[in-house]
Amino acid sequence: MFRGSDKMHNRSFLSIGSWVGICLAVWVVAWIVAESIPVFNDLLSLISAVFGSWFSFGLPAIFWFYMNKGRYFQNWKKAVLTIVNVFVLAIAFAICGLGLWVSGVAIHEDSVSKSWTCANNA
């Protein structure tokens, strides 16, 4: 948008206003999407169970195993770290599996209301 001009690197009213406008537009679009999907909370918990557990616990443990391939029990520190990372990987599997189960049950059991209604969702 500001490519080739000095507005891209200066703090002016136009550049800050553009940034605020873009952020506001993204928030409005996100709000419209969230209100348009009746089971958005359950869908959000499903996505969080899949990606949150793996990005937080699973991938770091897998990366550790990849970086230390063949040296898992080289010394006592590596042996302890190997056991810790196996435990972390098991926790990632448990969180992912249990989260998927609970999210699936919640999606199945929740009554689906229509989009954009003023009905009581309690």
LINVEN-V880529 format. One record per backbone hydrogen bond with DSSP energy under -0.5 kcal/mol. NH is the residue of the N-H (numbers start at 1). CO is the residue of the C=O. E is the energy in kcal/mol with one decimal. If there is no record, write none. Layout:
# LINVEN-V880529
nh-><NH:NH>
co-><CO:CO>
e-><E:E>
This chain:
# LINVEN-V880529
nh-><5:8:9:10:12:16:17:18:19:20:21:22:23:24:25:26:27:28:29:30:31:32:33:34:35:36:37:38:40:43:44:45:46:47:48:49:50:51:52:52:53:54:55:56:57:58:59:61:62:63:64:65:66:67:68:69:71:74:79:80:81:82:83:84:85:86:87:88:89:90:91:92:93:94:95:96:97:98:99:100:101:102:103:104:105:106:107:108:109:110:113:116:117:121>
co-><2:5:6:6:10:12:13:14:15:16:17:18:19:20:21:22:23:24:25:26:27:28:29:30:31:32:33:36:37:39:40:41:42:43:44:45:46:47:47:48:48:50:51:52:53:53:54:57:58:59:60:61:62:63:64:66:68:71:75:76:77:78:79:80:81:82:83:84:85:86:87:88:89:90:91:92:93:94:95:96:97:98:99:100:101:102:103:104:105:106:111:35:114:119>
e-><-1.8:-0.7:-0.8:-0.7:-1.2:-2.4:-2.5:-2.1:-2.0:-2.5:-2.5:-2.6:-2.3:-2.5:-2.3:-2.2:-2.3:-2.3:-2.3:-2.4:-2.3:-2.4:-2.3:-2.4:-2.3:-1.5:-1.1:-0.7:-1.3:-2.6:-2.8:-2.1:-2.0:-2.4:-2.4:-2.2:-1.8:-2.8:-0.6:-1.3:-0.9:-0.8:-2.9:-1.9:-2.3:-1.5:-3.3:-1.4:-2.5:-3.1:-2.1:-2.2:-2.3:-2.7:-1.7:-1.1:-2.3:-1.2:-2.1:-2.1:-2.5:-2.5:-2.1:-2.6:-2.5:-2.1:-2.2:-2.6:-2.3:-2.2:-2.3:-2.2:-2.2:-2.4:-3.0:-2.4:-2.8:-2.9:-2.3:-2.4:-2.2:-2.7:-2.4:-2.5:-2.4:-2.4:-2.6:-2.1:-2.5:-2.1:-0.6:-0.8:-0.7:-0.5>
